[in-house]
Amino acid sequence: MRLTLKRLAIALAAAVLCSCAVGPNFKSPEAPKVTGYLAEPAPPPQAGADAQQYVAGMDIPGQWWTLFHSTALNGLVEQSLESNPTLQAAQATLREANENVAAQRGTLFPEVQAGYDFSRNRDPTGTLQPALNSGAPIYNLHTAQVSVSYLFDIFGRNRRELESLQAQADSQRFQLEAAYLTLTSNVVTAAIAEASLRAQIAATTEILNSERESARILRRQFELGSIAQTDVMAVDAAVANLEATLPPLEKQLAVQRHLLTALAGRFPSDEPAQRFELADLTLPLEVPLTVPSALVRQRPDVLSAEAQLHSASAELGVATANLFPQITLTGTAGGTSTMFSQLFAGGNTFWTVGGNLTQTLFQGGTLIHQRRAAAAALDASGAQYRAVVLAAFQNVADSLTALQLDAGAVIANLKAEQAAAESLKAIRHNVELGLVGYLALLTAQQSYSQAVLNLAQARANRYSDTAALLQALGGGWWNRESDKGTAKH
């Protein structure tokens, strides 16, 4: 008997050692074989003294927002990283995924259970003989035992399930990095939008004050009879129209302030102390530009999609393993006695050893259809991965195009603002000399007002699109310190 058990154990051990996990072995997809993000190489954005240069091979810092050299921005981003509930939810979800992996890992080991039973019994002596050798009809019965059960993972079902859960945890890890990148990008973009709106409001207020002064002078001249009332009415209408542009700008500013407050994990009544002006931000003149082949290893959304593809591949292995037999070895050892102290005395012990092989012979095609469903899910994950990669390259291409056009827009709007300022100065002088009417001055003031607003918006676009490019390239999460980052690999 002992020889037979020994041979059985050796055979099962050999089966486990020789076992393999059925189903496909996952391999990371190859990087796209493209050499650039655009049909033509992206020229560096030129805008006078603020000309930006793309630096190939330059790494993105982990705290990429520090490239804007704003102490206020740095502080608000750090506050948001500490208190934003969306980021905290992603962190908790990652912990959950890791615990599920640890729980599944336990299936690779034998399951050991211990039990103890106690009962007080009385035999029906009028019908049955006493169960005890002593013949006592009333007795206590103690039973203690240890059971060991082990599922031999010969075809890799449990290992594939563990692989799938680990891939899901990896996906969640990169989703956390994506949440981190999205949060920091939203804070930076909202801060730039606030700075832009403050510049527009300041410019509008300055021009409005100038037009109000012009209107006051015109009313005085009308009272003296030197100009017609229609000139006064035209200027008053222009002042009213300009005043009407302020509330929408102030509304947008308030919305941006509320957004920044929420991103920092605060209620609207508890706004952060930071205020943002374009003058307090520095435009990065050296901009990192990752080679296309490396982009798929830097974008957290692409890496998350790859991990989902890995999980789907492992699930196909699980469905395949379900088609094969399941072998389980069980063993129980223990003792029973009417006295607790005699539980393991001679003659009171017992043990059992057994094996079980289970093979589904017919289930209405359930298992084969489940495998086909898993194969279809793998195809879907592959297509989704390719879609995410295409979107990543599109994001970079959009940002590069936007930066190039932004630089041109700044140059054009700067020329327009300078020309409008010179025109306004000349017309104001001619009005003082009586060479032209006040309607010409009104038109010049309106042109200058619009040129100032357009220039402020064009400058803000360069900041926000630079931030968008850094985000599209992955945001440098791989360079964060271990206590800040979560997805180093």
matplotlib code that plots the C-alpha trace (Angstrom):
import matplotlib.pyplot as plt

x = [0.0, 2.8, 4.6, 1.5, 1.0, 4.6, 4.4, 1.2, 2.8, 5.8, 3.6, 1.5, 4.7, 6.1, 2.8, 2.9, 6.6, 5.8, 2.6, 2.2, -0.4, -2.6, -3.6, -1.5, 1.6, 1.3, 3.8, 3.8, 2.7, 5.5, 5.9, 4.4, 6.9, 6.6, 9.3, 7.3, 4.1, 3.2, 3.4, 6.1, 8.7, 7.4, 9.4, 10.1, 7.5, 9.1, 7.7, 10.5, 12.4, 10.0, 11.0, 10.6, 12.9, 12.1, 14.8, 14.9, 15.9, 15.3, 13.5, 10.3, 10.7, 8.4, 7.0, 6.6, 4.6, 7.7, 8.9, 6.6, 8.6, 5.5, 5.7, 1.9, 1.3, 3.6, 1.9, -1.6, -0.7, 0.8, -2.3, -4.5, -2.4, -2.8, -6.6, -8.3, -10.9, -10.8, -7.1, -7.8, -10.4, -8.0, -5.4, -8.0, -9.0, -5.3, -5.1, -8.2, -6.7, -3.5, -5.3, -7.3, -4.0, -2.7, -6.0, -5.7, -2.1, -3.3, -4.9, -1.5, -0.9, -2.6, -5.7, -5.4, -8.3, -8.6, -11.8, -13.0, -16.4, -17.9, -21.2, -23.0, -24.9, -27.4, -28.0, -31.5, -30.7, -34.3, -33.6, -29.9, -26.8, -24.5, -22.0, -19.2, -17.0, -17.8, -21.5, -22.4, -25.5, -24.6, -21.2, -19.2, -17.6, -14.6, -13.4, -10.4, -9.0, -6.9, -7.8, -5.5, -6.7, -4.6, -5.7, -3.0, -2.8, -1.6, -3.2, -2.6, -6.1, -5.2, -2.0, -3.7, -6.4, -3.5, -1.9, -5.2, -5.7, -2.1, -2.6, -5.8, -3.8, -1.2, -3.9, -5.3, -1.7, -1.5, -5.0, -3.9, -0.9, -3.4, -5.6, -2.4, -1.5, -5.0, -5.3, -2.1, -2.9, -6.3, -4.8, -2.2, -4.7, -7.2, -4.5, -3.4, -7.1, -7.4, -4.3, -5.6, -9.0, -7.4, -5.3, -8.4, -10.3, -7.5, -7.1, -10.9, -11.0, -8.2, -9.7, -13.1, -11.7, -10.2, -13.5, -15.4, -12.9, -13.5, -17.2, -16.9, -14.9, -17.4, -20.4, -18.6, -17.9, -21.6, -22.7, -20.4, -22.0, -18.8, -20.0, -23.2, -25.2, -24.9, -21.2, -21.9, -24.6, -22.2, -19.5, -22.0, -23.2, -19.6, -18.9, -22.1, -21.1, -17.6, -19.1, -21.3, -18.2, -17.0, -19.6, -19.0, -15.3, -15.8, -18.2, -15.6, -13.0, -15.3, -15.9, -12.2, -11.7, -14.4, -12.7, -9.3, -11.0, -12.7, -9.5, -7.7, -10.4, -12.1, -15.6, -16.3, -16.4, -12.8, -10.9, -7.1, -5.0, -3.1, -3.9, -2.5, -1.2, 0.4, 3.4, 4.0, 4.3, 7.4, 7.0, 9.3, 11.6, 13.1, 10.4, 11.0, 10.0, 9.9, 10.7, 7.5, 8.8, 9.1, 5.6, 3.8, 6.0, 5.4, 1.7, -0.2, -3.4, -1.5, 0.1, -3.2, -4.7, -1.8, -2.4, -6.1, -5.0, -2.7, -5.6, -7.8, -5.1, -4.8, -8.6, -8.5, -6.0, -8.5, -11.3, -9.0, -7.9, -11.6, -11.8, -9.3, -9.5, -9.1, -7.1, -7.4, -5.6, -7.2, -6.1, -7.5, -6.0, -7.4, -8.7, -11.9, -12.5, -14.9, -12.2, -10.4, -7.0, -7.3, -8.0, -4.8, -4.2, -3.6, -6.7, -8.4, -6.8, -7.9, -6.7, -7.8, -6.0, -7.8, -7.6, -10.2, -10.2, -13.1, -13.7, -16.8, -18.2, -21.3, -22.6, -24.5, -21.4, -21.0, -17.2, -16.4, -18.6, -17.0, -13.6, -14.9, -16.2, -12.8, -11.1, -13.5, -12.8, -9.1, -9.7, -11.7, -9.0, -6.5, -8.6, -9.1, -5.4, -4.7, -7.4, -5.7, -2.3, -3.8, -5.4, -2.1, -0.3, -3.1, -2.8, 0.9, 0.3, -2.5, -0.3, 2.7, 0.4, -1.2, 2.2, 3.4, 0.2, 0.2, 3.6, 2.3, -0.8, 1.3, 3.4, 0.3, -1.6, 1.4, 1.8, -2.0, -1.9, 1.1, -0.5, -3.8, -2.0, -0.2, -3.4, -5.2, -2.4, -2.4, -6.2, -6.4, -3.9, -5.9, -9.0, -7.3, -6.3, -9.9, -8.8, -11.1, -14.3, -14.8, -16.4, -12.9, -11.5, -14.3, -13.5, -9.8, -10.4, -12.6, -9.9, -7.3, -9.5, -10.0, -6.3, -5.3, -7.8, -6.7, -3.0, -3.7, -5.6, -2.8, -0.2, -2.2, -2.7, 1.0, 1.2, -1.8, -0.7, 2.8, 1.2, -1.0, 2.1, 3.8, 0.7, 0.4, 4.0, 3.2, 4.0, 7.2, 5.6, 8.5, 10.8, 8.9, 10.3, 8.9, 6.8, 5.2, 4.9, 3.0, 3.8, 7.5, 8.7]
y = [0.0, 2.4, 1.5, 2.2, 5.6, 6.5, 5.6, 7.7, 10.7, 10.4, 10.1, 13.2, 15.2, 14.3, 15.3, 18.7, 19.3, 18.4, 20.3, 23.3, 26.1, 25.6, 28.6, 31.4, 32.8, 36.5, 38.7, 42.5, 44.0, 45.4, 49.2, 50.8, 50.9, 54.7, 57.3, 60.4, 61.8, 63.9, 63.4, 66.0, 66.6, 69.0, 72.3, 74.0, 76.7, 80.1, 83.2, 85.7, 85.6, 82.8, 80.4, 76.8, 73.9, 70.2, 68.2, 64.5, 62.2, 64.7, 63.0, 64.4, 65.2, 63.4, 66.7, 68.1, 71.1, 72.6, 73.4, 76.4, 77.8, 78.8, 78.4, 78.9, 76.2, 73.8, 74.3, 73.8, 70.7, 69.1, 70.0, 68.4, 65.2, 64.9, 65.6, 64.9, 62.1, 60.8, 60.0, 58.5, 56.2, 55.0, 54.3, 52.2, 50.3, 49.4, 48.1, 46.0, 44.6, 43.7, 41.9, 39.9, 38.8, 37.7, 35.8, 34.0, 33.1, 31.1, 28.6, 27.3, 25.9, 23.0, 23.8, 22.7, 22.7, 21.7, 20.7, 19.7, 18.2, 17.5, 15.8, 14.2, 11.1, 8.5, 5.2, 3.8, 0.5, -0.7, -0.9, -0.9, -2.2, 0.4, 1.8, 1.8, -1.1, -0.2, -0.7, 2.7, 4.1, 7.7, 9.1, 12.1, 11.9, 14.1, 14.1, 16.1, 16.0, 17.7, 17.7, 18.5, 19.1, 20.0, 20.6, 19.7, 22.5, 20.3, 22.3, 25.7, 26.8, 28.5, 29.9, 31.4, 32.9, 34.3, 35.7, 37.3, 39.0, 40.2, 41.7, 43.4, 44.8, 46.1, 47.7, 49.4, 50.5, 52.3, 53.6, 55.2, 56.8, 58.0, 59.5, 61.1, 62.6, 63.7, 65.4, 67.3, 68.3, 69.5, 71.7, 73.2, 73.8, 75.4, 77.6, 78.7, 79.4, 81.5, 83.5, 84.1, 85.2, 87.6, 89.1, 89.5, 91.1, 93.5, 94.5, 95.0, 97.0, 99.2, 99.9, 100.4, 103.1, 104.8, 104.7, 106.0, 109.0, 109.6, 109.5, 112.0, 114.4, 114.0, 114.8, 117.9, 119.0, 118.3, 120.5, 123.3, 122.7, 121.7, 118.2, 116.5, 114.4, 111.4, 111.3, 111.1, 108.4, 106.3, 106.4, 105.6, 102.6, 101.4, 101.8, 99.8, 97.0, 96.8, 96.7, 93.8, 91.7, 91.8, 89.6, 86.6, 86.8, 87.1, 84.2, 82.1, 83.1, 82.1, 78.7, 78.1, 79.0, 76.5, 73.9, 74.5, 74.3, 71.0, 69.5, 70.4, 68.4, 71.4, 72.8, 76.0, 78.1, 77.1, 78.4, 77.9, 81.0, 80.7, 83.3, 82.9, 85.5, 84.9, 87.0, 84.5, 81.6, 80.7, 79.1, 76.1, 76.8, 73.3, 70.8, 67.0, 65.0, 61.2, 59.1, 57.3, 53.8, 54.7, 56.4, 53.1, 52.4, 55.8, 56.4, 55.0, 54.5, 52.4, 50.4, 49.8, 48.7, 46.3, 44.9, 44.4, 42.5, 40.3, 39.6, 38.6, 36.2, 34.6, 34.2, 32.3, 30.0, 29.6, 28.7, 26.2, 24.5, 24.0, 21.5, 19.2, 16.9, 18.3, 16.1, 16.6, 14.8, 14.8, 13.4, 13.4, 12.4, 12.6, 10.9, 10.2, 9.3, 9.7, 11.4, 14.5, 13.4, 10.1, 11.5, 10.3, 7.2, 3.9, 2.6, 6.0, 7.5, 7.3, 8.6, 8.5, 9.3, 9.6, 11.1, 12.5, 13.0, 15.0, 15.4, 17.0, 14.7, 16.6, 20.1, 21.1, 22.7, 25.2, 24.9, 25.0, 28.1, 29.8, 29.2, 30.7, 33.7, 34.1, 34.0, 36.7, 38.8, 38.5, 39.8, 42.7, 43.6, 43.5, 45.9, 48.2, 48.3, 49.3, 52.1, 53.4, 53.5, 55.4, 57.9, 58.3, 59.2, 61.5, 63.3, 64.0, 65.0, 67.4, 69.0, 69.4, 71.0, 73.2, 74.5, 75.3, 77.2, 78.9, 80.4, 81.8, 83.1, 84.9, 86.6, 87.6, 88.9, 90.7, 92.5, 93.2, 94.6, 96.8, 98.1, 98.7, 100.6, 102.8, 103.4, 104.4, 106.7, 108.4, 108.8, 110.2, 112.8, 113.7, 113.9, 116.4, 118.4, 118.2, 116.4, 113.4, 112.7, 110.8, 107.8, 107.1, 107.1, 104.8, 102.3, 102.4, 101.8, 98.8, 97.4, 97.8, 96.2, 93.1, 92.9, 93.0, 90.2, 88.1, 88.4, 87.3, 84.3, 83.4, 83.6, 81.4, 78.8, 78.3, 77.5, 75.2, 73.4, 72.9, 71.2, 69.1, 67.9, 66.9, 65.1, 63.4, 62.1, 60.4, 63.1, 61.5, 59.3, 56.9, 59.5, 60.1, 58.9, 55.6, 57.3, 59.4, 57.0, 53.8, 52.1, 51.9, 49.0]
z = [0.0, 0.9, -2.3, -4.3, -2.6, -3.2, -6.8, -7.1, -5.5, -7.8, -10.9, -9.9, -9.1, -12.5, -14.1, -12.4, -13.4, -17.0, -17.1, -19.4, -19.5, -22.6, -24.7, -26.3, -24.6, -24.7, -26.5, -26.4, -29.8, -31.9, -32.1, -35.2, -38.0, -38.6, -38.6, -37.9, -36.5, -39.6, -43.3, -43.3, -40.5, -38.0, -38.1, -34.8, -33.8, -34.6, -32.8, -32.4, -29.1, -27.9, -30.6, -29.4, -30.4, -30.5, -28.8, -29.9, -27.1, -24.4, -21.6, -20.0, -16.3, -13.9, -12.7, -16.2, -15.2, -13.5, -17.0, -16.8, -13.8, -11.8, -8.0, -7.8, -10.4, -8.8, -5.4, -6.8, -8.7, -5.6, -3.6, -6.3, -6.3, -2.5, -2.3, -5.6, -5.0, -8.6, -8.1, -4.7, -6.2, -8.9, -6.1, -4.2, -7.3, -7.9, -4.3, -4.9, -8.1, -6.4, -3.6, -6.2, -7.7, -4.2, -3.6, -6.9, -6.2, -3.2, -5.6, -6.6, -3.1, -1.3, 0.7, 4.3, 6.7, 10.3, 12.1, 15.5, 16.4, 19.7, 20.5, 23.4, 22.4, 23.8, 22.0, 21.7, 23.6, 23.1, 19.4, 18.7, 20.4, 22.0, 19.6, 22.1, 23.1, 26.8, 26.2, 27.8, 26.1, 26.9, 25.9, 24.6, 21.2, 20.2, 16.6, 15.3, 11.8, 9.2, 5.5, 2.6, -0.9, -3.9, -7.5, -9.9, -12.4, -15.2, -18.0, -16.4, -15.6, -12.3, -13.7, -16.6, -14.3, -12.2, -15.3, -16.3, -12.9, -12.9, -16.3, -15.1, -12.1, -14.6, -16.6, -13.5, -12.6, -15.9, -15.6, -12.3, -14.2, -16.8, -14.1, -12.6, -16.0, -16.8, -13.4, -13.7, -17.3, -16.3, -13.6, -15.9, -18.7, -16.3, -14.8, -18.3, -19.2, -16.0, -16.9, -20.4, -19.1, -16.6, -19.5, -21.6, -18.7, -17.9, -21.6, -21.9, -18.8, -19.9, -23.3, -21.7, -19.4, -22.4, -24.3, -21.3, -21.1, -24.8, -24.3, -21.4, -23.6, -26.4, -24.2, -23.0, -26.5, -27.4, -24.6, -26.0, -29.4, -31.2, -32.3, -33.3, -30.9, -33.2, -32.5, -28.8, -29.3, -31.4, -28.7, -26.0, -28.0, -28.4, -24.7, -23.9, -26.4, -24.8, -21.3, -22.5, -23.2, -19.6, -17.9, -20.2, -19.6, -15.8, -16.0, -17.8, -15.2, -12.3, -14.0, -14.3, -10.6, -9.7, -11.9, -10.2, -6.8, -7.6, -9.1, -5.8, -3.9, -2.4, -2.3, -4.4, -1.2, -0.4, -3.4, -3.5, -2.8, -6.1, -8.9, -12.4, -14.8, -18.2, -17.1, -14.2, -16.6, -18.7, -22.0, -22.4, -25.3, -25.4, -25.9, -25.7, -28.7, -28.3, -31.3, -32.6, -31.8, -28.1, -27.8, -27.2, -24.1, -22.6, -23.0, -20.0, -22.0, -24.5, -21.8, -20.1, -23.4, -23.9, -20.4, -21.2, -24.4, -22.2, -19.8, -22.8, -24.0, -20.6, -20.4, -23.7, -21.9, -19.0, -21.4, -23.2, -19.9, -19.0, -21.9, -20.2, -17.1, -13.6, -11.2, -7.4, -4.6, -1.2, 2.2, 5.7, 9.0, 12.5, 15.6, 17.4, 21.1, 24.0, 25.9, 24.5, 25.9, 24.1, 20.6, 19.1, 21.2, 19.5, 17.7, 17.7, 14.7, 11.1, 7.6, 4.1, 0.8, -2.5, -6.0, -8.3, -12.0, -13.5, -17.2, -18.7, -21.4, -22.4, -21.4, -24.5, -26.1, -23.2, -22.9, -26.6, -27.0, -24.0, -25.6, -28.9, -26.9, -25.2, -28.7, -29.9, -26.8, -27.6, -31.2, -29.8, -27.3, -30.1, -32.2, -29.2, -28.6, -32.2, -31.8, -28.7, -30.5, -33.4, -31.0, -29.2, -32.5, -33.5, -30.2, -30.8, -34.4, -33.4, -30.7, -33.1, -35.7, -33.1, -31.8, -35.3, -36.1, -32.6, -33.3, -36.5, -34.8, -32.2, -34.8, -36.9, -33.9, -32.5, -35.8, -35.8, -32.3, -33.1, -36.3, -34.5, -31.7, -34.2, -36.1, -32.9, -31.9, -35.3, -35.5, -32.0, -33.0, -36.1, -34.0, -31.7, -34.8, -36.2, -39.3, -38.9, -37.0, -33.8, -35.6, -37.1, -33.5, -32.4, -35.2, -34.4, -30.7, -31.5, -33.8, -31.2, -28.5, -30.6, -31.5, -27.9, -27.0, -29.9, -28.9, -25.4, -26.6, -29.1, -26.4, -24.0, -26.8, -27.0, -23.3, -23.4, -26.5, -25.1, -22.1, -24.5, -26.3, -23.0, -22.0, -25.4, -25.1, -21.8, -19.2, -17.9, -15.3, -15.6, -14.1, -10.9, -7.6, -6.3, -3.6, -6.3, -9.2, -9.3, -12.6, -12.9, -15.1]

ax = plt.figure().add_subplot(projection="3d")
ax.plot(x, y, z, "-o")
ax.set_aspect("equal")
plt.show()
